[in-house]
């Protein structure tokens, strides 16, 4: 059988762009390699559309979208810029607008400002009801038929705070009550949101894993 895999040159492998994508997609815990491609596939990349990224620190999807379309990268401390500059010696593309949020759970935009909102492994880290407030705000700033695509930790039971995750682990009920319903958005297609390896999660033993979990993707649309 012919092997169609490509061998990258040393120059390509040493380029900051290659290292950033490799760091975000190809390495990490057993569940993460699918996350960025899944988000990009769900929200699409359209140069005519305007995007918003919630908690864009360590979010390669934000960088990739920003190569083509306008995307606002929200941050609460400015570290979203430090991440690229310090770790990869890179800068955000011109189409990426970094915005430091002064108040968590409140988005500084008028209603129906964006065609798509993404939140990649960020919304679960909010304190108290910040995740609920953020989901509600994401729905508010979305245009009619806009996409809301987010990934978060998912497990067999709701954990309000897990020390390994540094935030919440949602079960199906919590996803609906804390994220889907407040956003005012609806599921796209079938109600399938768990990672494809979720059925095997109890057999995966990660170091210091306090509770079984895997990342799940929520593919939503504003009616």
PyMOL commands that set and color helices and strands:
alter all, ss='L'
color gray80, all
select helices_A, chain A and resi 10-13+16-26+32-43+60-66+79-88+123-125+130-141+172-183+198-203
alter helices_A, ss='H'
color red, helices_A
select strands_A, chain A and resi 50-53+70-75+96-100+114-120+142-154+159-162+167-169+185-187+214-222
alter strands_A, ss='S'
color yellow, strands_A
deselect
rebuild
show_as cartoon
